Amino acid sequence: MPGTDVAIVGGGIVGLATAYQLLDRFPGTQVVVLEKEREVALHQTGHNSGVLHTGIYYKPGSLRAINCRLGKLAMQEFCDREGIPYNLCGKVIVAVDASEQPQLQRIYERGQANGVRCELIDAARLKELEPHARGVQAIHVPEAGIIDYRQVCDRLAQRVQERGGTVLTQARVTSLFRRNVRMIIESTAGEVEARYVVTCAGLHSDRLTRLSGQTPIAQIVPFRGEYYELKPSVHHLCRGLIYPVPDPNFPFLGVHFTRMIHGGVECGPNAVLAFAREGYYRLSFNLFDFLESITYSGFLRLACKHWRAGLGEMWRSFSKRAFVTALQRLVPEIKSEDLVPAPAGVRAQALLPDGELVDDFLILENDLVVNVCNAPSPAATASLNIGRLVVDKLAQRLG
Ligand SMILES: Cc1cc2nc3c(=O)[nH]c(=O)nc-3n(C[C@H](O)[C@H](O)[C@H](O)COP(=O)(O)OP(=O)(O)OC[C@H]3O[C@@H](n4cnc5c(N)ncnc54)[C@H](O)[C@@H]3O)c2cc1C
C-alpha cells in the first residue's frame, strides 16, 4: 500500500489548485490526487461559464468575497506566468426597467464595499459599451474577464506532477477510514495510506464528507444549467459579458451572455433540478440520486417556498421560446433562430435541512481530514486562494 503525506480526493479545479499550492509552499511533500474520471476537470470545472468573477455580488467579509478577489488576482498571475490566455473583456449588469434599479444600487454598494472597480452608468454609456443591450441603467465592471478553466486545470495537473505529485485518474474513492494516526483511502485504483486527506469532490462533497467520518451540515442537490450558443452571424450582439440584475433570493445569476475565450458567445444558464448528480441531459436519471433529492426536507422546503420561480426555470428548460424571451429582455434583437443548443453544466447546490441555500464556501475539518463541503461559483475564479486556505489548515500539521 503506497503511503503519502496528503491525499486529495477530486481532480476538479479546487483539488488541483490545493495540490499545486501545497507543493508550492512545501516542496517535496508527497501528494496524490485521486480523480474518478479518465481526465481531470470533467464536472463543474469543465462545464462552467468560464468567467473570471470580480466578487461584486458577495456579502462583504464572506469567504466568497475575500477569496474571489484574492483568487482572481492569483489566477491572473498564474496565467501570466504560464502563458494561458484570459481576457478582461468587462461586464455590464443591466437594469432593464426602473423596478430593478434599487437592487442594482445594492449590488453597486456591495462592489464598492468589496473593493471591486465598478461604475454606475446610464443608458447612453451602456449603448457605447454594448450597443445591442437595452436597459435604463447598468453597472460596468471593467475587470471581469473570461478564461478556459479546463486549460488551467491541465496546467495545474502538469505542474503538480513535475513537482513530484501524482494525479491518479480512474480512481474513484469508495471508502475513507482511520487506522491509528493515518487515513486509509480505498479506491478503484487501489489503496493509499495518507497522513492527511483533503476532499474536494464537488457534486459528491457531502458523500465524501460523510465517508470521512464527519457530518455534513448540508446536502448537495444538483441543479442543471442549460446553455445555448449564438450563431456566428450574431456574435456582434455581445462584446463582453451582459448580465441581468439577479434575484436576491437565488444564488444563481440569471441567464446571461458570455463571450468565450476561444471565440463565440454562450447564453445561459438556467437552473433546473437534475435527476442525477451528474445529470447533464434532460433524460439523465439516477434513481438513488433522484429519491435522495426529492425526499430531502431541505429540497421540499425550497420547492414549497420558490415553486413559482422553479416552474419558470423548468418552463425555460422545455421552451426555447421562453429562454429566448429571457434573453430578449437584455438584448431585444436576439431571435430563436440565432441560438443553437450547447452542453449543460450541473451545479452542486448545498441545501440546509430547513431549505436555506448555503451560499458561502464551507470547509469542515478534523485532525486528519479537511473537507471542502461547498465550493459554489465563483470557486473556479477563487480556486487558487481556496487552495491556499486549505494549505493554511494543513500547515501546522505538516510543519
Ligand atoms: C453551470 C455552471 C457555471 C459556472 N460558472 C462559473 C464561472 O463562470 N466562474 C466561476 O468562477 N465559477 C463558475 N461556476 C462554479 C465553478 O465551476 C465551481 O465552483 C468549481 O468548478 C468547483 O470546483 P470543484 O473542484 O470543487 O468541483 P468539480 O469541478 O465538480 O470537481 C470535483 C471532482 O471530484 C471528483 N470526485 C467526486 N467524487 C469522487 C470520488 N468518490 N472519488 C474520486 N473523485 C471524485 C469528480 O469526478 C470531479 O472531477 C459554475 C458552475 C456551474 C455548474
The ligand as a Gaussian input file, in Angstrom:
#p B3LYP/6-31G(d) Opt

LIG

0 1
 C      -23.162000      25.889000     -14.913000
 C      -22.055000      26.444000     -14.062000
 C      -21.482000      27.691000     -14.369000
 C      -20.461000      28.198000     -13.569000
 N      -19.805000      29.347000     -13.951000
 C      -18.709000      29.760000     -13.247000
 C      -17.903000      30.831000     -13.717000
 O      -18.142000      31.385000     -14.789000
 N      -16.856000      31.243000     -12.958000
 C      -16.550000      30.639000     -11.760000
 O      -15.604000      31.065000     -11.093000
 N      -17.267000      29.581000     -11.317000
 C      -18.310000      29.117000     -12.042000
 N      -19.010000      28.013000     -11.638000
 C      -18.616000      27.356000     -10.399000
 C      -17.365000      26.520000     -10.580000
 O      -17.351000      25.837000     -11.818000
 C      -17.288000      25.516000      -9.431000
 O      -17.492000      26.225000      -8.225000
 C      -15.913000      24.839000      -9.385000
 O      -15.636000      24.266000     -10.639000
 C      -15.899000      23.789000      -8.285000
 O      -14.718000      23.040000      -8.450000
 P      -14.533000      21.683000      -7.660000
 O      -13.157000      21.210000      -7.923000
 O      -14.947000      21.907000      -6.231000
 O      -15.656000      20.708000      -8.255000
 P      -15.657000      19.823000      -9.580000
 O      -15.125000      20.557000     -10.731000
 O      -17.044000      19.294000      -9.701000
 O      -14.644000      18.660000      -9.253000
 C      -14.907000      17.660000      -8.297000
 C      -14.190000      16.416000      -8.764000
 O      -14.300000      15.423000      -7.761000
 C      -14.386000      14.170000      -8.424000
 N      -14.945000      13.190000      -7.492000
 C      -16.161000      13.222000      -6.907000
 N      -16.327000      12.123000      -6.141000
 C      -15.193000      11.411000      -6.224000
 C      -14.760000      10.173000      -5.668000
 N      -15.552000       9.451000      -4.863000
 N      -13.516000       9.742000      -5.970000
 C      -12.698000      10.439000      -6.779000
 N      -13.064000      11.606000      -7.362000
 C      -14.291000      12.083000      -7.076000
 C      -15.281000      14.462000      -9.610000
 O      -15.179000      13.495000     -10.634000
 C      -14.799000      15.832000     -10.026000
 O      -13.825000      15.790000     -11.043000
 C      -20.028000      27.484000     -12.420000
 C      -20.600000      26.244000     -12.132000
 C      -21.561000      25.710000     -12.955000
 C      -22.081000      24.338000     -12.665000

